[in-house]
Amino acid sequence: MNEDLKQGQRIKYDVNEEVRGTGTIVGKATNNVPILGGIYIIQPDIPINNGMYNYSHFVLPENQFELID
């Protein structure tokens, strides 16, 4: 994608068995990177709860999610 996505847009992501679900874009972490696109800050609807990740948000390149709604 060439355009910046907006805060509040809803996404669906599926990175691996432990990191999949839906969430909301809350910010942009980096400018666009070749192949990956923009890297966005994601607030998941259901927190990642694997005992090793102690944060409420994560970053994800836009080639690993799709917009929903």
Protein Blocks (a to p, Z undefined) as FASTA:
>chain_A
ZZdcdehiacdddfblmlgcddddfbdfbdcdehklpadddddfbdcdehlaccfbdcdd
fklccceZZ
